[in-house]
Amino acid sequence: QVQLVESGGGLVQPGGSLRLSCAASGSSFSIYRMGWYRQAPGKQRELVALISFSSSRTNYADSVKGRFTISRDIAKNTVYLQMNSLQPEDTAVYYCNIEVGAVGYWGQGTQVTVSL
């Protein structure tokens, strides 16, 4: 079993920055890919960014390209999401996801609110 613990959400003004973290722990496992998704009220969950754990290849939603950066720390089994130039439309619950083989695991979610 794999557990994910997210941190770093909060309230920020438009144009501000936040950094999300997601640490994976549990019995021996090999991570294939890690990612961040978000879900705004009344909307479906959507992909924000993905990173290959071994190659660090990344993929971003068009709406966050140039503003968000996903990265990972292999030694800590941790994925990060640096979010800059935040806008009100970025307000959502952000979820971390990791793929271990064919199984996906989700974090508990962390609220990000962008408002004056």
Secondary structure, 3 states (H helix, E strand, C coil): CEEEEEECCEEECCCCCEEEEEEEEECCCCCCEEEEEEECCCCCCEEEEEEECCCCCEEECCCCCCCEEEEEECCCCEEEEEECCCCHHHCEEEEEEEEECCEEEECCCEEEEECC
